[in-house]
Amino acid sequence: MTDGTTWLAAPHSIAFGGYHVVIARGLSPQELADRLAATLLYEAEHVIEAVGEHTGDSLLELMDNTYGDPLDGIGLRLGHAGDWTYAVAYGGWPGEFGPPAPISRDGAHVCLLEYEEENGKPVPPRFEYFHDGRLLSAFNLHLDASWGYQGVDGDPATAARLQELLTAAGLPDPERDQREVHRTALNVVETFFGLSLPKDPIVHGALPAVLLEPA
């Protein structure tokens, strides 16, 4: 039993500051972690250090003890739901990961769900879906024209169908509360792409965790 993705729209659903979740089909948790580490922008190479099973809170506590501040490192908790593998990032992940297109090489399906909730700009949540290195769809989940929302980007047929579903859901709607827009947009993409992301194991359970360490 899975919970889709709409629960991510709740305030601080995973950790204070927002969320960075990558969902993949066709990759094991270890492969997903390795490929995510390879996209980090500011070091030549990173290695994966397994640190056992952790809740979100205990991983942040470990990172605090290891680095002096959880924001000085990046950790991942890993799991799977149905056909999908997922990685949830903790610590100083904002701005650290490059585009996920390389993660989807060799036929993998990869979705990025990201929201820098505490960014002072503020930055809207975003969704990106790649398959085999090719962008199928991407858009701003607030559908906010002030951030350049011009509809769904990506493969023309996929983007057009997704746009139709967003329109049918009443979006964009500048009068609607942004959190409700966020939740509705997540519901559209989870239904369209069949995404699975279990809430209880991520929010309350212990999952295998790794730190992404400079080599």
Summary of the structure (lengths in Angstrom):
residues: 215
radius of gyration: 16.6
end to end distance: 38.1
largest distance: 48.6
contacts: 689
relative contact order: 0.24
helix: 33%
strand: 31%
